[in-house]
Amino acid sequence: MIGRVAGIILHRAPDHVLIDVRGVGYLVHVSERTAASLPPVGQAAALYTDLLVREDLLQLFGFATLLEKEWHRLLTSVQGVGAKASLAILGTLGAEGTGRAIALGDAAAIRKAPGVGPKLAQRVVLELRDRAPGIIAMGGALTVDPGAPVIEEDAGTPRPPTGAGGTRPAPAPAASASASAAVTADALSALTNLGYGPSDAASAVTRAAATEPDATTPVLIRAALRLLAPPE
């Protein structure tokens, strides 16, 4: 299994990227969102990958974080959701947006992905809603930047451009989404420890996070508890 690819970008397109790894070019299919986040041609990049093996086909799919990769694995477990549909959903909503839509039962949000109809969107929500809390709870740990690739200086291998003083550009910092993912995961864990069902807890936490995206864990827990409280 090829779990990670790191090298120099030789070519990039809206739905795939060609990465040179020690003279071997790997064609990696990605969502539009992931493609847009990659550096220009000639620079170093790294992606987590999932290898699809069929009788007549080998395809690599790339993801910016382990969280995105895990949601791809879950989405493609739903009947009728192939790799193309999964990347369309993740490209439209992002990993955290996908989890939020599923936890809230928001099939309309899933339908915004190109090529995803109402029946398929509803099936995704129904089949994954009970599994979503587990992924949301692990969100802080799974939202990991793949890191800068280590590129050996081989003759004939394209080198990333250097900056002033001959130094290579520093890799982009990891997305700040990991912090909010960790807060969401802690809040979800706290609610389930209080006895709330995983689906109800995930729905309340995602709704609270949508209204207070910069909330700390205690604030998010209190907001979710207010949503879970029975009407007076």
Residue frames as a rotation matrix with the C-alpha (Angstrom) as fourth column:
MET 1
0.573 0.820 0.000 0.00
0.820 -0.573 0.000 0.00
0.000 0.000 -1.000 0.00
ILE 2
-0.521 -0.670 0.529 1.28
0.649 -0.713 -0.263 3.45
0.554 0.206 0.807 -0.94
GLY 3
0.245 0.670 -0.700 0.28
0.969 -0.195 0.152 5.67
-0.035 -0.716 -0.697 1.98
ARG 4
0.624 -0.107 -0.774 2.23
0.108 -0.969 0.221 8.84
-0.774 -0.222 -0.593 1.21
VAL 5
0.388 -0.507 0.770 3.91
0.908 0.068 -0.413 10.43
0.157 0.860 0.486 -1.78
ALA 6
0.684 -0.244 -0.687 6.50
0.137 -0.883 0.450 13.21
-0.716 -0.402 -0.571 -1.47
GLY 7
-0.144 -0.762 0.631 8.47
0.907 0.154 0.392 14.85
-0.397 0.629 0.669 -4.25
ILE 8
-0.767 -0.210 -0.607 8.54
-0.025 -0.935 0.355 17.64
-0.642 0.287 0.711 -6.82
ILE 9
0.326 0.943 0.070 5.42
0.173 0.013 -0.985 18.70
-0.929 0.334 -0.159 -8.72
LEU 10
-0.756 -0.559 0.340 5.94
0.386 0.040 0.922 18.21
-0.529 0.828 0.186 -12.46
HIS 11
-0.762 0.608 0.221 2.37
0.003 -0.339 0.941 18.96
0.647 0.718 0.257 -13.56
ARG 12
-0.793 0.578 -0.190 -0.84
0.285 0.077 -0.955 19.98
-0.538 -0.812 -0.226 -11.88
ALA 13
-0.699 0.693 0.174 -4.47
0.061 -0.185 0.981 20.14
0.712 0.697 0.086 -12.98
PRO 14
-0.224 0.678 0.700 -7.81
-0.854 -0.482 0.193 20.77
0.469 -0.554 0.688 -11.24
ASP 15
0.749 0.632 0.200 -8.28
-0.653 0.653 0.383 17.05
0.111 -0.417 0.902 -10.53
HIS 16
0.862 -0.499 -0.087 -4.80
0.507 0.854 0.117 15.51
0.016 -0.145 0.989 -10.49
VAL 17
0.667 -0.743 -0.056 -1.11
-0.717 -0.661 0.221 16.19
-0.201 -0.107 -0.974 -9.93
LEU 18
0.786 -0.524 -0.328 2.05
0.246 0.752 -0.611 14.52
0.567 0.399 0.721 -11.23
ILE 19
0.782 -0.504 0.368 4.75
-0.590 -0.405 0.699 14.22
-0.203 -0.763 -0.613 -8.56
ASP 20
0.397 -0.755 -0.521 8.33
-0.287 0.437 -0.852 13.20
0.871 0.488 -0.044 -9.28
VAL 21
0.806 -0.189 0.561 9.71
-0.517 0.238 0.823 10.89
-0.289 -0.953 0.094 -6.58
ARG 22
-0.021 -0.942 0.336 13.37
-0.352 0.321 0.879 10.09
-0.936 -0.100 -0.339 -7.28
GLY 23
-0.807 -0.377 -0.455 12.81
-0.506 0.043 0.862 9.98
-0.305 0.925 -0.226 -11.02
VAL 24
-0.766 0.633 0.106 9.47
0.633 0.716 0.296 8.15
0.111 0.294 -0.949 -10.93
GLY 25
-0.834 0.505 0.224 6.35
-0.467 -0.861 0.202 10.18
0.294 0.063 0.954 -11.73
TYR 26
-0.760 0.635 -0.135 3.24
0.609 0.625 -0.489 9.39
-0.227 -0.454 -0.862 -9.69
LEU 27
-0.647 0.660 0.381 -0.11
-0.132 -0.589 0.797 10.53
0.751 0.466 0.468 -11.06
VAL 28
-0.833 0.327 -0.446 -2.27
0.530 0.246 -0.811 11.33
-0.155 -0.913 -0.378 -8.03
HIS 29
-0.245 0.845 0.476 -5.97
0.453 -0.334 0.827 12.17
0.857 0.418 -0.301 -8.32
VAL 30
-0.853 -0.080 -0.515 -7.11
0.503 -0.389 -0.772 14.88
-0.139 -0.918 0.372 -5.91
SER 31
0.298 0.948 -0.114 -10.17
0.908 -0.318 -0.272 17.00
-0.294 -0.023 -0.956 -5.13
GLU 32
0.351 -0.113 0.929 -10.32
0.545 -0.783 -0.301 20.53
0.761 0.612 -0.213 -6.53
ARG 33
0.956 0.033 0.291 -9.88
-0.209 -0.619 0.757 21.88
0.205 -0.785 -0.585 -2.99
THR 34
0.611 -0.778 0.147 -6.68
0.332 0.420 0.845 19.87
-0.719 -0.467 0.515 -2.46
ALA 35
0.215 -0.518 0.828 -5.37
0.971 0.019 -0.240 20.76
0.109 0.855 0.506 -5.92
ALA 36
0.641 0.115 0.759 -5.83
0.213 -0.977 -0.033 24.45
0.737 0.183 -0.651 -5.17
SER 37
0.954 -0.250 0.169 -3.83
-0.240 -0.293 0.925 24.12
-0.182 -0.923 -0.339 -1.94
LEU 38
0.566 -0.774 0.284 -0.76
0.743 0.628 0.230 22.63
-0.356 0.081 0.931 -3.64
PRO 39
0.092 -0.625 -0.775 2.33
-0.058 -0.780 0.623 24.72
-0.994 -0.012 -0.109 -4.48
PRO 40
0.586 0.133 -0.799 3.28
-0.739 -0.315 -0.595 25.62
-0.331 0.940 -0.086 -8.06
VAL 41
0.951 -0.306 -0.043 5.05
0.225 0.782 -0.582 23.33
0.212 0.543 0.812 -10.53
GLY 42
0.195 -0.971 0.140 8.70
0.035 -0.136 -0.990 22.83
0.980 0.198 0.008 -9.59
GLN 43
-0.226 -0.238 0.945 8.15
-0.881 -0.363 -0.302 23.00
0.415 -0.901 -0.128 -5.84
ALA 44
-0.925 -0.206 -0.319 8.07
-0.053 0.902 -0.428 20.23
0.376 -0.379 -0.845 -3.27
ALA 45
-0.045 0.950 0.310 4.77
-0.926 -0.156 0.345 18.71
0.376 -0.271 0.886 -2.11
ALA 46
-0.982 -0.178 -0.068 3.56
-0.138 0.909 -0.393 15.77
0.132 -0.377 -0.917 -0.03
LEU 47
-0.089 0.996 -0.009 0.19
-0.904 -0.077 0.421 14.02
0.418 0.046 0.907 0.04
TYR 48
-0.494 0.134 0.859 -1.33
-0.410 0.835 -0.366 11.15
-0.767 -0.533 -0.357 1.96
THR 49
-0.505 0.237 -0.830 -2.55
-0.832 0.121 0.541 8.59
0.229 0.964 0.136 -0.56
ASP 50
0.043 0.560 0.828 -5.00
-0.427 0.759 -0.491 5.75
-0.903 -0.332 0.272 -1.02
LEU 51
-0.807 -0.431 -0.405 -4.38
-0.553 0.308 0.774 3.14
-0.208 0.848 -0.487 -3.71
LEU 52
0.337 0.934 0.118 -7.37
-0.700 0.333 -0.632 1.79
-0.630 0.130 0.766 -5.63
VAL 53
-0.780 -0.625 0.040 -6.65
-0.484 0.642 0.595 -1.66
-0.397 0.445 -0.803 -7.08
ARG 54
0.473 0.879 0.067 -8.84
-0.591 0.373 -0.716 -3.27
-0.654 0.299 0.695 -9.73
GLU 55
0.519 -0.239 0.821 -8.25
0.472 0.881 -0.042 -5.98
-0.713 0.409 0.569 -12.31
ASP 56
0.255 -0.349 0.902 -7.43
0.943 -0.119 -0.312 -3.52
0.216 0.929 0.299 -15.05
LEU 57
0.471 0.032 0.882 -6.72
0.094 -0.995 -0.015 -0.37
0.877 0.090 -0.472 -13.08
LEU 58
-0.051 -0.476 -0.878 -4.38
0.998 -0.004 -0.056 1.11
0.023 -0.880 0.475 -10.46
GLN 59
0.256 0.192 0.948 -5.20
0.301 -0.947 0.110 4.63
0.919 0.257 -0.300 -9.26
LEU 60
-0.562 -0.467 -0.683 -3.70
0.813 -0.157 -0.561 6.80
0.154 -0.870 0.468 -6.54
PHE 61
0.475 0.713 0.516 -5.86
0.453 -0.701 0.551 9.33
0.755 -0.028 -0.656 -4.71
GLY 62
-0.541 -0.832 -0.120 -4.22
0.607 -0.288 -0.741 12.08
0.582 -0.474 0.661 -2.69
PHE 63
0.639 0.763 -0.095 -5.28
0.556 -0.374 0.742 13.99
0.531 -0.527 -0.663 0.42
ALA 64
0.101 -0.596 0.797 -3.87
-0.257 -0.789 -0.558 16.98
0.961 -0.149 -0.233 2.28
THR 65
-0.337 -0.157 0.928 -4.69
-0.937 -0.044 -0.348 15.50
0.095 -0.987 -0.132 5.72
LEU 66
-0.990 0.004 -0.139 -5.40
0.026 0.987 -0.156 12.13
0.136 -0.159 -0.978 7.27
LEU 67
-0.475 0.877 -0.077 -8.87
-0.055 -0.117 -0.992 13.42
-0.878 -0.467 0.103 8.15
GLU 68
0.045 0.455 -0.889 -9.67
-0.931 -0.304 -0.203 13.97
-0.362 0.837 0.410 4.49
LYS 69
-0.657 -0.368 -0.658 -8.33
-0.611 0.772 0.178 10.50
0.442 0.519 -0.732 3.67
GLU 70
-0.937 0.326 0.123 -10.50
0.142 0.678 -0.721 8.90
-0.318 -0.658 -0.682 6.39
TRP 71
-0.102 0.944 -0.315 -13.63
-0.397 -0.328 -0.857 10.62
-0.912 0.038 0.408 5.11
HIS 72
-0.174 -0.029 -0.984 -12.79
-0.979 0.114 0.169 9.37
0.107 0.993 -0.048 1.60
ARG 73
-0.946 -0.220 -0.239 -12.57
-0.193 0.972 -0.131 5.84
0.261 -0.078 -0.962 2.96
LEU 74
-0.650 0.758 0.060 -15.97
0.174 0.225 -0.959 6.18
-0.740 -0.613 -0.278 4.66
LEU 75
-0.038 0.662 -0.748 -17.67
-0.724 -0.535 -0.436 7.88
-0.689 0.525 0.500 1.71
THR 76
-0.341 -0.158 -0.927 -16.57
-0.880 0.399 0.256 5.19
0.330 0.903 -0.275 -0.72
SER 77
-0.989 0.065 0.134 -17.97
-0.002 0.894 -0.447 2.52
-0.148 -0.443 -0.884 1.61
VAL 78
-0.176 0.975 -0.133 -21.46
-0.305 -0.183 -0.935 3.78
-0.936 -0.124 0.330 0.73
GLN 79
-0.226 0.158 0.961 -23.06
0.757 0.650 0.072 1.95
-0.613 0.744 -0.266 -2.20
GLY 80
0.630 0.486 0.606 -23.04
0.775 -0.434 -0.459 4.15
0.040 0.759 -0.650 -5.27
VAL 81
0.897 -0.403 -0.181 -20.28
-0.349 -0.898 0.269 6.46
-0.271 -0.178 -0.946 -4.03
GLY 82
0.666 -0.727 0.167 -17.16
0.702 0.534 -0.471 5.93
0.254 0.431 0.866 -6.10
ALA 83
-0.193 -0.854 -0.484 -13.86
0.908 -0.343 0.242 7.74
-0.372 -0.392 0.841 -5.80
LYS 84
-0.674 -0.050 0.737 -14.99
0.515 -0.747 0.421 10.46
0.529 0.663 0.529 -8.19
ALA 85
0.358 0.892 0.275 -18.12
0.281 -0.384 0.880 11.25
0.890 -0.237 -0.388 -6.16
SER 86
0.564 -0.216 -0.797 -16.15
0.823 0.072 0.564 11.16
-0.065 -0.974 0.218 -2.92
LEU 87
-0.549 -0.833 -0.064 -13.61
0.813 -0.550 0.191 13.67
-0.194 0.053 0.980 -4.23
ALA 88
-0.387 0.497 0.777 -16.46
0.358 -0.695 0.623 15.85
0.850 0.519 0.091 -5.48
ILE 89
0.698 0.665 -0.266 -18.01
0.461 -0.132 0.878 15.92
0.548 -0.735 -0.398 -2.00
LEU 90
0.328 -0.662 -0.674 -14.70
0.856 -0.094 0.509 16.59
-0.400 -0.744 0.535 -0.27
GLY 91
-0.643 -0.582 0.497 -13.78
0.752 -0.603 0.267 19.21
0.144 0.546 0.826 -2.86
THR 92
-0.054 0.741 0.670 -17.07
0.295 -0.629 0.719 21.02
0.954 0.237 -0.184 -2.31
LEU 93
0.825 0.549 0.135 -17.36
-0.007 -0.228 0.974 20.82
0.565 -0.804 -0.185 1.49
GLY 94
-0.173 -0.910 0.376 -13.90
-0.741 -0.131 -0.659 19.95
0.649 -0.393 -0.652 2.76
ALA 95
-0.589 -0.122 -0.799 -13.27
0.238 0.919 -0.315 17.24
0.772 -0.375 -0.513 5.34
GLU 96
-0.937 0.230 -0.263 -14.73
0.221 -0.194 -0.956 19.13
-0.271 -0.954 0.131 8.30
GLY 97
-0.527 0.778 -0.341 -17.66
-0.826 -0.563 -0.008 20.42
-0.198 0.278 0.940 6.23
THR 98
-0.318 0.362 -0.876 -18.44
-0.418 0.776 0.472 16.87
0.851 0.517 -0.096 5.13
GLY 99
-0.761 -0.025 -0.648 -18.44
0.500 0.614 -0.611 15.66
0.414 -0.789 -0.455 8.73
ARG 100
-0.872 0.450 -0.195 -20.63
-0.186 -0.672 -0.717 18.56
-0.454 -0.589 0.669 9.81
ALA 101
-0.390 0.751 -0.533 -23.17
-0.892 -0.163 0.422 17.93
0.230 0.640 0.734 7.03
ILE 102
-0.348 0.226 -0.910 -23.40
-0.040 0.966 0.255 14.21
0.937 0.125 -0.327 7.80
ALA 103
-0.882 -0.027 -0.471 -23.65
0.458 0.195 -0.867 14.72
0.115 -0.980 -0.160 11.56
LEU 104
-0.721 0.629 -0.289 -26.50
-0.390 -0.714 -0.582 17.21
-0.572 -0.307 0.760 11.04
GLY 105
-0.226 0.640 0.734 -28.25
0.615 0.678 -0.402 14.99
-0.756 0.360 -0.547 8.51
ASP 106
0.199 0.247 -0.948 -27.89
-0.359 -0.882 -0.305 17.78
-0.912 0.401 -0.087 5.95
ALA 107
0.061 -0.116 0.991 -28.34
0.714 0.699 0.038 15.93
-0.697 0.706 0.125 2.67
ALA 108
0.936 0.331 0.122 -28.85
0.325 -0.676 -0.662 19.25
-0.137 0.659 -0.740 0.87
ALA 109
0.524 -0.819 -0.232 -25.24
-0.655 -0.562 0.505 20.19
-0.545 -0.113 -0.831 1.60
ILE 110
-0.248 -0.593 0.766 -24.00
0.070 0.778 0.625 16.87
-0.966 0.209 -0.151 0.20
ARG 111
0.460 0.546 0.701 -26.09
0.728 0.220 -0.649 17.46
-0.509 0.808 -0.296 -2.92
LYS 112
0.792 -0.190 -0.581 -24.06
-0.324 -0.937 -0.135 20.59
-0.518 0.295 -0.803 -3.70
ALA 113
-0.270 -0.931 0.247 -21.24
-0.247 0.314 0.917 18.34
-0.931 0.186 -0.314 -4.89
PRO 114
-0.117 0.196 -0.974 -21.18
-0.985 -0.146 0.089 17.94
-0.125 0.970 0.210 -8.70
GLY 115
-0.440 -0.023 -0.898 -22.69
-0.525 0.818 0.236 14.66
0.729 0.575 -0.372 -9.84
VAL 116
-0.967 0.135 -0.217 -24.31
0.255 0.584 -0.771 13.82
0.022 -0.800 -0.599 -6.50
GLY 117
-0.419 0.892 0.169 -28.09
-0.075 -0.220 0.973 13.49
0.905 0.395 0.159 -6.74
PRO 118
-0.026 0.495 0.869 -30.70
-0.897 -0.395 0.198 13.67
0.441 -0.774 0.454 -3.98
LYS 119
0.887 0.397 -0.237 -31.04
-0.280 0.869 0.407 9.91
0.368 -0.295 0.882 -3.48
LEU 120
0.261 -0.875 -0.408 -27.30
0.543 0.482 -0.687 9.38
0.798 -0.042 0.601 -3.21
ALA 121
-0.467 -0.404 0.787 -26.92
-0.323 -0.750 -0.577 12.35
0.823 -0.523 0.220 -0.85
GLN 122
0.388 0.706 0.593 -29.65
-0.859 0.043 0.510 10.97
0.334 -0.707 0.623 1.39
ARG 123
0.846 -0.115 -0.520 -28.01
0.149 0.988 0.025 7.54
0.511 -0.099 0.854 1.38
VAL 124
-0.188 -0.979 0.082 -24.68
0.271 -0.132 -0.954 9.04
0.944 -0.157 0.290 2.42
VAL 125
-0.347 0.117 0.931 -26.28
-0.741 -0.642 -0.195 10.82
0.575 -0.758 0.309 5.37
LEU 126
0.658 0.726 0.200 -28.32
-0.704 0.499 0.505 7.83
0.267 -0.473 0.840 6.49
GLU 127
0.774 -0.363 -0.519 -25.48
0.279 0.931 -0.235 5.31
0.569 0.037 0.822 6.26
LEU 128
-0.183 -0.983 -0.020 -22.74
0.543 -0.084 -0.836 7.44
0.820 -0.164 0.549 7.78
ARG 129
0.293 0.329 0.898 -24.55
-0.390 -0.816 0.426 9.52
0.873 -0.475 -0.111 10.39
ASP 130
0.988 0.113 0.104 -23.92
-0.141 0.398 0.906 7.02
0.061 -0.910 0.409 13.18
ARG 131
0.498 -0.867 -0.004 -20.28
0.867 0.498 -0.034 6.63
0.031 0.013 0.999 12.13
ALA 132
0.383 -0.317 0.868 -19.57
0.284 -0.854 -0.437 10.34
0.879 0.414 -0.237 11.81
PRO 133
0.913 -0.015 0.408 -19.12
-0.360 -0.500 0.788 11.01
0.192 -0.866 -0.461 15.56
GLY 134
0.725 -0.678 0.124 -16.18
0.484 0.629 0.609 8.63
-0.491 -0.382 0.783 15.73
ILE 135
0.096 -0.690 0.717 -14.36
0.934 -0.187 -0.305 10.48
0.345 0.699 0.626 12.95
ILE 136
0.528 0.147 0.836 -15.28
0.002 -0.985 0.173 13.88
0.849 -0.090 -0.521 14.39
ALA 137
0.985 -0.140 0.099 -13.94
-0.096 0.029 0.995 12.76
-0.142 -0.990 0.015 17.78
MET 138
0.355 -0.905 0.234 -10.64
0.751 0.425 0.505 11.83
-0.557 -0.003 0.831 16.15
GLY 139
0.858 0.119 0.500 -10.58
0.468 -0.584 -0.663 15.01
0.213 0.803 -0.557 14.08
GLY 140
0.824 -0.565 0.043 -7.85
-0.529 -0.739 0.417 16.73
-0.204 -0.366 -0.908 16.06
ALA 141
0.121 -0.808 0.576 -5.52
-0.179 0.553 0.814 13.77
-0.976 -0.201 -0.078 15.68
LEU 142
0.202 0.026 0.979 -6.38
0.790 0.586 -0.179 13.12
-0.579 0.810 0.098 12.04
THR 143
0.981 0.113 0.161 -5.99
0.187 -0.791 -0.583 16.72
0.061 0.602 -0.796 10.86
VAL 144
0.354 -0.933 -0.061 -2.27
0.257 0.034 0.966 16.33
-0.899 -0.358 0.252 10.23
ASP 145
0.671 -0.252 -0.698 -0.22
-0.703 -0.515 -0.490 18.13
-0.235 0.820 -0.522 7.61
PRO 146
0.964 -0.267 -0.001 1.80
0.253 0.915 -0.316 15.55
0.085 0.304 0.949 5.62
GLY 147
0.511 -0.809 -0.291 4.93
0.150 -0.249 0.957 17.62
-0.847 -0.532 -0.006 6.18
ALA 148
0.475 -0.440 -0.762 7.68
-0.833 -0.503 -0.230 18.75
-0.282 0.744 -0.605 3.88
PRO 149
0.992 -0.127 -0.019 9.14
0.110 0.919 -0.378 16.02
0.066 0.373 0.925 1.69
VAL 150
0.291 -0.957 -0.014 12.80
-0.236 -0.086 0.968 15.11
-0.927 -0.279 -0.250 2.00
ILE 151
0.993 0.066 -0.101 14.23
-0.108 0.111 -0.988 15.49
-0.054 0.992 0.118 -1.49
GLU 152
0.302 -0.934 0.188 17.60
0.411 0.306 0.859 13.95
-0.860 -0.182 0.477 -2.22
GLU 153
0.334 -0.267 -0.904 19.81
-0.666 -0.745 -0.026 15.75
-0.667 0.611 -0.426 -4.71
ASP 154
0.095 -0.250 0.964 19.81
0.496 0.851 0.172 13.23
-0.863 0.461 0.204 -7.58
ALA 155
-0.801 -0.400 -0.445 21.10
-0.202 -0.519 0.831 14.20
-0.564 0.755 0.335 -10.98
GLY 156
-0.886 0.464 0.001 18.24
0.103 0.196 0.975 14.70
0.452 0.864 -0.221 -13.40
THR 157
-0.176 0.847 -0.502 15.67
0.980 0.199 -0.007 15.23
0.094 -0.494 -0.865 -10.67
PRO 158
0.092 0.240 0.966 13.94
0.303 -0.931 0.203 18.64
0.949 0.274 -0.158 -10.82
ARG 159
-0.617 -0.365 -0.697 14.85
0.773 -0.115 -0.624 20.83
0.147 -0.924 0.353 -7.86
PRO 160
0.538 0.819 -0.197 12.52
0.842 -0.531 0.093 23.29
-0.029 -0.216 -0.976 -6.15
PRO 161
0.330 -0.412 0.849 13.45
0.290 -0.812 -0.507 26.92
0.898 0.414 -0.148 -6.70
THR 162
-0.195 -0.482 -0.854 15.67
0.973 0.011 -0.229 28.52
0.120 -0.876 0.467 -4.08
GLY 163
0.865 0.501 0.021 15.11
0.486 -0.847 0.214 31.80
0.125 -0.175 -0.977 -2.36
ALA 164
0.646 -0.634 0.425 17.52
-0.499 -0.772 -0.394 34.51
0.578 0.043 -0.815 -1.32
GLY 165
0.074 -0.733 0.677 20.81
-0.979 0.076 0.188 33.17
-0.189 -0.676 -0.712 -0.02
GLY 166
-0.554 -0.329 -0.765 20.32
-0.621 0.775 0.116 29.79
0.555 0.539 -0.633 -1.72
THR 167
-0.876 0.287 0.387 17.80
-0.176 0.557 -0.812 28.51
-0.448 -0.779 -0.438 0.81
ARG 168
-0.743 0.668 0.035 14.64
0.400 0.403 0.823 26.72
0.536 0.626 -0.567 -0.23
PRO 169
-0.304 0.712 0.633 11.27
-0.625 -0.651 0.432 28.18
0.719 -0.264 0.642 0.64
ALA 170
-0.905 0.042 0.422 9.96
-0.355 0.470 -0.808 26.96
-0.232 -0.881 -0.411 3.97
PRO 171
-0.715 0.696 -0.065 6.94
0.539 0.609 0.582 24.64
0.445 0.381 -0.810 3.76
ALA 172
-0.255 0.723 0.642 3.57
-0.394 -0.684 0.614 26.20
0.883 -0.097 0.459 4.36
PRO 173
-0.841 -0.030 0.540 2.40
-0.536 0.185 -0.824 25.90
-0.075 -0.982 -0.172 7.99
ALA 174
-0.801 0.594 -0.073 -0.27
0.587 0.804 0.096 23.36
0.116 0.034 -0.993 8.81
ALA 175
-0.300 0.781 0.547 -3.82
0.115 -0.540 0.834 24.59
0.947 0.313 0.072 8.48
SER 176
-0.828 0.004 0.560 -5.28
-0.512 -0.411 -0.754 26.22
0.227 -0.912 0.343 11.58
ALA 177
0.142 0.955 -0.261 -8.30
-0.706 0.282 0.650 23.97
0.694 0.092 0.714 11.16
SER 178
-0.255 -0.294 -0.921 -6.54
0.274 0.892 -0.360 21.39
0.927 -0.344 -0.147 13.34
ALA 179
-0.986 -0.109 0.129 -7.08
-0.080 -0.372 -0.925 23.57
0.149 -0.922 0.358 16.41
SER 180
-0.304 0.946 0.115 -10.84
-0.953 -0.302 -0.037 23.84
0.000 -0.121 0.993 15.85
ALA 181
0.160 0.316 -0.935 -10.96
-0.408 0.884 0.229 20.12
0.899 0.345 0.270 15.07
ALA 182
-0.681 -0.481 -0.552 -9.32
0.298 0.506 -0.809 19.36
0.668 -0.716 -0.201 18.41
VAL 183
-0.862 0.430 0.269 -11.80
-0.488 -0.559 -0.670 21.61
-0.138 -0.709 0.691 20.26
THR 184
0.040 0.913 -0.406 -14.72
-0.933 0.180 0.312 19.92
0.358 0.366 0.859 18.49
ALA 185
-0.071 -0.141 -0.987 -13.35
-0.047 0.989 -0.138 16.48
0.996 0.037 -0.077 19.33
ASP 186
-0.936 -0.316 -0.159 -12.92
0.151 0.049 -0.987 17.38
0.319 -0.948 0.002 23.01
ALA 187
-0.576 0.792 0.202 -16.44
-0.804 -0.506 -0.312 18.79
-0.145 -0.342 0.928 23.21
LEU 188
0.182 0.636 -0.750 -17.90
-0.718 0.607 0.341 15.69
0.672 0.476 0.567 21.57
SER 189
-0.430 -0.433 -0.792 -15.99
0.203 0.809 -0.552 13.43
0.880 -0.398 -0.260 23.94
ALA 190
-0.980 0.055 0.191 -17.26
-0.198 -0.365 -0.910 15.42
0.020 -0.929 0.369 26.93
LEU 191
-0.217 0.976 -0.032 -20.90
-0.976 -0.216 0.039 15.16
0.031 0.040 0.999 25.82
THR 192
0.198 0.264 -0.944 -20.71
-0.363 0.914 0.180 11.42
0.911 0.307 0.276 25.20
ASN 193
-0.740 -0.508 -0.441 -19.12
0.247 0.405 -0.880 11.01
0.626 -0.760 -0.174 28.63
LEU 194
-0.807 0.517 0.286 -22.15
-0.565 -0.534 -0.628 12.84
-0.172 -0.669 0.723 30.04
GLY 195
-0.546 0.574 0.610 -24.37
0.190 0.794 -0.577 10.14
-0.816 -0.200 -0.543 28.54
TYR 196
0.264 0.639 -0.723 -25.61
-0.640 -0.444 -0.626 11.76
-0.721 0.628 0.292 25.34
GLY 197
0.635 0.042 0.772 -25.89
0.418 0.822 -0.388 9.53
-0.650 0.568 0.504 22.29
PRO 198
-0.390 -0.914 0.113 -23.11
0.582 -0.150 0.799 9.89
-0.714 0.377 0.590 19.69
SER 199
-0.346 0.302 0.888 -25.44
0.875 -0.237 0.422 11.15
0.338 0.923 -0.182 16.95
ASP 200
0.743 0.670 -0.012 -27.18
0.612 -0.671 0.417 13.70
0.271 -0.317 -0.909 19.19
ALA 201
0.457 -0.658 -0.599 -23.87
0.415 -0.438 0.798 14.87
-0.787 -0.612 0.073 20.63
ALA 202
-0.538 -0.704 0.463 -22.27
0.723 -0.103 0.683 15.24
-0.434 0.703 0.564 17.19
SER 203
0.034 0.647 0.762 -25.27
0.857 -0.411 0.311 17.16
0.515 0.642 -0.568 15.86
ALA 204
0.879 0.333 -0.340 -25.26
0.473 -0.697 0.539 19.56
-0.058 -0.635 -0.770 18.81
VAL 205
0.153 -0.914 -0.375 -21.51
0.451 -0.273 0.850 20.13
-0.879 -0.299 0.371 18.69
THR 206
-0.568 -0.384 0.728 -21.44
0.813 -0.125 0.568 20.78
-0.127 0.915 0.383 14.95
ARG 207
0.380 0.766 0.518 -24.40
0.747 -0.585 0.316 23.18
0.545 0.267 -0.795 15.19
ALA 208
0.832 -0.117 -0.542 -22.73
0.372 -0.607 0.703 25.01
-0.411 -0.786 -0.461 18.09
ALA 209
-0.177 -0.984 0.007 -19.40
0.590 -0.100 0.801 25.16
-0.788 0.146 0.598 16.24
ALA 210
-0.216 0.164 0.962 -21.11
0.938 -0.240 0.251 26.65
0.272 0.957 -0.102 13.19
THR 211
0.746 0.572 0.342 -22.43
0.440 -0.808 0.392 29.58
0.501 -0.142 -0.854 15.26
GLU 212
0.844 -0.521 0.131 -19.26
-0.451 -0.556 0.698 29.97
-0.291 -0.648 -0.704 17.36
PRO 213
0.850 -0.475 -0.228 -16.33
0.116 0.590 -0.799 28.88
0.514 0.653 0.557 15.14
ASP 214
-0.088 -0.950 0.299 -13.67
-0.220 -0.274 -0.936 30.37
0.971 -0.148 -0.185 17.45
ALA 215
0.694 0.468 0.547 -15.10
-0.611 -0.019 0.791 28.99
0.381 -0.883 0.273 20.69
THR 216
-0.545 -0.796 0.265 -12.90
-0.806 0.409 -0.428 27.31
0.232 -0.446 -0.864 23.27
THR 217
-0.736 0.223 -0.639 -13.79
0.146 0.974 0.172 23.81
0.661 0.034 -0.749 24.45
PRO 218
-0.769 0.485 -0.416 -15.78
0.503 0.057 -0.862 24.94
-0.395 -0.872 -0.288 27.55
VAL 219
-0.524 0.588 -0.616 -17.72
-0.571 -0.779 -0.259 27.52
-0.632 0.216 0.744 25.54
LEU 220
-0.566 0.279 -0.776 -18.50
-0.680 0.373 0.631 24.96
0.465 0.885 -0.021 22.84
ILE 221
-0.838 0.253 -0.484 -19.66
0.416 0.870 -0.264 22.40
0.354 -0.422 -0.834 25.41
ARG 222
-0.663 0.611 -0.433 -22.00
0.195 -0.418 -0.887 24.91
-0.723 -0.673 0.158 27.04
ALA 223
-0.458 0.492 -0.740 -23.44
-0.832 -0.531 0.162 25.96
-0.314 0.689 0.653 23.67
ALA 224
-0.669 0.181 -0.721 -24.00
-0.326 0.801 0.503 22.32
0.668 0.571 -0.477 22.71
LEU 225
-0.857 0.345 -0.384 -25.64
0.514 0.508 -0.691 21.57
-0.044 -0.789 -0.612 26.05
ARG 226
-0.559 0.680 -0.474 -28.07
-0.356 -0.713 -0.604 24.45
-0.749 -0.169 0.641 25.50
LEU 227
-0.424 0.374 -0.825 -29.03
-0.875 0.065 0.479 22.90
0.233 0.925 0.299 22.16
LEU 228
-0.684 0.085 -0.724 -29.53
0.045 0.996 0.074 19.50
0.728 0.018 -0.686 23.80
ALA 229
-0.941 0.339 0.006 -31.62
-0.045 -0.107 -0.993 20.83
-0.336 -0.935 0.116 26.68
PRO 230
-0.448 0.852 0.272 -35.32
0.892 0.408 0.192 19.95
0.053 0.328 -0.943 26.44
PRO 231
-0.531 0.298 0.793 -37.60
0.097 -0.908 0.407 22.89
0.842 0.293 0.453 25.64
GLU 232
-0.976 0.163 -0.143 -39.15
0.120 -0.144 -0.982 24.51
-0.181 -0.976 0.121 28.70
